[in-house]
Amino acid sequence: MVAISLSAGAVARIRFAVSCLWEVVASIRVLRDPGDHAVHLPWVRRVRPALVEAGLAGPDGGLLWQLVPAPPGYLADFLTPSPTGLIPDLAAELAALRATPADTVRAHLDLYPGERTPALAALYADPPAGLRRLTEEIEAYWRIALAPDWPRLRLLLDADVTARARLLAEEGAAALLNDLHRQVRWEADTLLVAQQHCLAPDVADGPGLVLIPLVFVWPSVLSVSAGDAPQLAYPARGLGTLWERSTGVPEALAAVLGRGRARLLTELTSPVSTTELARRSGMSPAGVSQHLTALRAAGLVVTHRRGRSLLSARTDLAEALLSATG
């Protein structure tokens, strides 16, 4: 159990961040132990062959693969420097990773069990060169495994932040922290995380706590206490249907709404943009926009702005309608 005591000032500085690098690390853990992450099996089956062929996964996996063990193995904190904000920027995160002090890299590598592989030994001997190699592997991994799906993943992460920020505004920090995950609870001014391999100092009047929604951390959480601020990565909402393909439009619903509008309603399993709905449905963006206008007027869809994007989501009325006609 990890216990982090947060002062009132630290609680006041709780913030959210979206991180490409965190998703890289968490997704490798999924690839190493897919049986424990059943919701992501469609993704695993799709990307693993290309990653193995590129030497980024499997028995011949490179430095990145060797640094990220299967859970619950120790994961070096220097792999996930604290992200700076809600706008994910892989290049900026990789720059921060490359700037990790050599002593920090070596101290974290000392915590890995067993003998070092040649790749890990080379990183230990020359951290700057090893970090350059590592960031090159991360860039290659990102292009193959995550970049094709990043727009839809980003929308899900943004929707989670929006929902939790509203909870924070309505019910306060305690309600927010106790809603993150079954392994996390806020009790007597202390954040308790049921997790191994992590020692966390108390946070007095420092930078607070960084909350990071992730797609690939499900069904667990990850935490980091090193660096500028403690970080807690938790599963974003809406993962259950992330990789599902549409099973078709209920005929009864199509008879009432029209096939196009019924199709869009069934695709709104999580808040998405007009562009993403157009991609999923095969309709033009203009056609999707016209249908969404009608669905909003009927009280079946709500739309809110997230940065430069407008995200649409089903209302409770729409959920009831789909349940009745599915």
N, C-alpha and C positions, 0 to 999 in steps of 0.2 A: 504494500500500500504506500503510495506517495502522498505526503501531506505538505501543502504549500499554504503558509499563513499569509494572507493578503491584508495589508493595512487599508484603512478607508481611502487613502490617497491612491493606492494601487487599484482598488476596486473601481474608483472613479475613472481610471485610465484604461479600463478594459477596452480592447478594440478588436475588430475583425480584419482578416487579411486573406486574400486568395493567392495560392502559391503553385506555380508550375513545378518547381523543384520538389515540393512535398508530394505532389501527385506522382512524380517519377519514382521516388523512393517507395511510396506505398504500393504502387502498381507492381514493382518488382517483387515485393513480398507476396502479392497475389499470385504472380507467376510461379514463385517458388512453392507455394502451398495452395493451389487452386481449390482443393477439396474443402478448405475452410472458408472459402469466399464464393459460394455457389452462385450468388447473384451475378458474378462477373465471368462465369464460364463461357458465355458466347464471345466475349472479348478475348479471353485467353485463347480459345480455339482459333480465332481469326488472326491474332498477331504473333503468337509464339513461333510458328514456322519461319516467318521472316526474320525475327529476332535471333533465332538459332543460326540461321544461314549467315547473318551479319556478324556472328560471334559475340552477341550481346546477351545471350541467355543460354542456359543449359550447361552441360559439362565443360564446354570450352568457352564459357562466358568470361568476359574481360574483368577489368578492375572494378567497374561499377557493380557488376553482378556479385563479385566476391565481397564487396563492402556491405551488401545488403543481405543478411541471412534470412532464413525462414523464421517466422515468429516461433517462440519468443526470444530469439537470439539477440545479442547486443547490437544496437545500431548506433554508429558513431554520430554524436551530436553535430559535428562540423559539417555533415552532409546537408543539414537543413538550417542555414542561417536565417535569422528572423526576417521575414518578408516585410516590405515597407508599407504596403497598403492594399486597397481593394482592386487595383488595376494590376493584374498579373504581368510580369515582365521577366521572361526566362533569361534574357541576356543580362539584366541587372542582377538576378539571383546568382548566375554563374560567375559574374564578376566578383560578387561577395564571397563565393566559395573559393575562387582562385586566390583571394586575399587572406585566406585563413593563415594565421601564424604557424610556422613550422613546429613550434613547441606544442601547440594545440593539436595538430594532426598526430604527432607522435604520442602524445598523452592518451588520445582516444584509441589509437591503434594498439597501445599497450593493454587495453581492456579486452581485446579479442582473444578468445581461447585458442590453444594449440599453436603449432608452428605456422609462421607466415608463409604464404605462397610467394613465388617469385614476384608477382605483381604487387602484392602488399609490401614485400620487403623493399622493392624499388621505391614505392611511395614513402616508406619510412626513411630511406636513405636520402632521398631528394624530394621533399614535399612540394616545392614549387613546380618541378617538372612533372611530378606525379599528378598534381592538381590540374595542370594543363591537359594531360592525357585524360583524366577523369571527366573534365568538362566537355572535351571532344566526344567522348563516349555518350555522355548525357544528351548532347545535341543530336547525335545519330539515333539514339533510343527514342527521343522525343519525336523526330520526324517519322519514324516507323510506327511507334506504338500509340502515341497520344495526339499528335497534331491532327490527323484526319477526323477525330471525334471531339476535338477541343471546343468547337463552337457550341455543341449541345451540352457538353460537360460544364462549360462556363455559365450557360444559362441556368443550369440546375444549381450551381454554386451561388450565383447571384440571387436566385430566388430564395435559397436558404438564408442568406445574410439578411435579406429584406424581412423575412418572417421573424427571424430572431431579434432583429433590431426593433421590430414592433413590439415583441414580447418584452424586451428590455424597457422600452418606453412606457408600456402599460403596467407592468408588474414589478419591474426592478431587477437588479443584478442577481439576487438570490434565485428568483424564478428562472431567469435565463440559465444560470449555471446548473441548476437541478434538472433542467430539461434537455441538456446536451446528450447524455448517454447514461445507460444503467450503471456504468463503471465510474461515473463522476457524480459527486454530491458536494454541496456546500453546507458546512456545518460548523457553527461556533467560530465564524470568521476564518475558516480554513477550508481550502479546496482539497478534497480527498479523491485520489485517482487510483483505482485498483489496477496496478501495473507493476511489472518487474523491471529491473535494470534501469532504474532512474532514481537518482538522489536529488532532491529539490530544496534549495535554500528558501528561507522565508523572503517575501517581497515586502519591503517596508515602503519607502516613498520613491521607489524607482519607477520604471516606465510602465508598470502594470503587467497585464496578461494579454497575450495575443491568441485569439481564438481563430482556428483555421478549419473551415469546412472542407472535407475531402470526399471524393468519390470512392477511392480505392482503399481507404482505411477500414471500411465496413468488414466485419461486424464489431471491431474493437475500437480503441483509441490509441493515440501515440502522444507522448509528451517529451519536451526538451526543456531542461532547466539552464543549460549553458548559454552564453552569449549575452546580448543586451537585455533580453526580456524572456521570461518563461513562455513557452508555447504549448498549446493544447490543440491537437488535431482530432476532429471528431467526424463521424459520418454525416454527410449532408442529407436532408430530407428528400424523399422522392426517388430513392435508388431502386425500389422494387421493380419498377417497370422500365428502367433505363435502357436495357438492351432488348426489350421485347419488340417484336414486329406486330403491326396491327393485324388483328384476326378478322377484320371485316367490319362492315357497318350493319348494325341491327336493322332489319327490314322495317320493323314497326317504327323505328325512329326516323328512318329515311322517308317513310310515307308522310310523316308529320312535318319534318323540317326541310325535306329535300335532301338528296344524296350528298351533295357537296357540303352543306352545313353539318349534316350528321357525321360525315367523314372527319371534318375538322374537330368536332366535339369529341369524337373518340380518340383523336390524336393528342388532345390536350391532357395527357397524363401528368404533366408537370408544366409550370409556366414556361412558355416559349415565345419566340419572336415570330413576326409575320414571315420573315425570310425562311426560318426553320420550318414553319408550317407549310410553306410553299414547296420546300424541298421534300418533305415527308409525303405530301399529298399529290404532288405532280401538278398542282394548280399554279397559275401565275400569281405573283405577289399582289397584283391589283384585284384579282378575283378573291383571294384569301381575305384581303382587307374589306372588301364589300360584304362577304359572308360574316366576318367578325362584327361588323357594324350592326347587322341584323340580329346576331346572337346577343350582343350587348343590349340592344333595345328590348329583347325578350327576357332579359335578366338571367341569361344562361352563361355569360362570359363577363369577366371583369378584366380591365387592362390597367397596368401601372408602369411607370417609367423607371428603368434601372440604367443609370448612366445615359448613354445615347440610344439605348434599346427600349422598345415598348414590349412588355411581356404580357401575354394573355393567359388567363387561367379559367378553369371551370368554376362555377358557383355551386353552392349546396343544392340549389334547384336542379342544375344540370346533372349532378351526381345522382340525385334521386331519380331523374328521368332515365338516365342510363341504366340504373339498377333495375328499373321497372321494365325496360324494353330489351335488356341484354339476354 
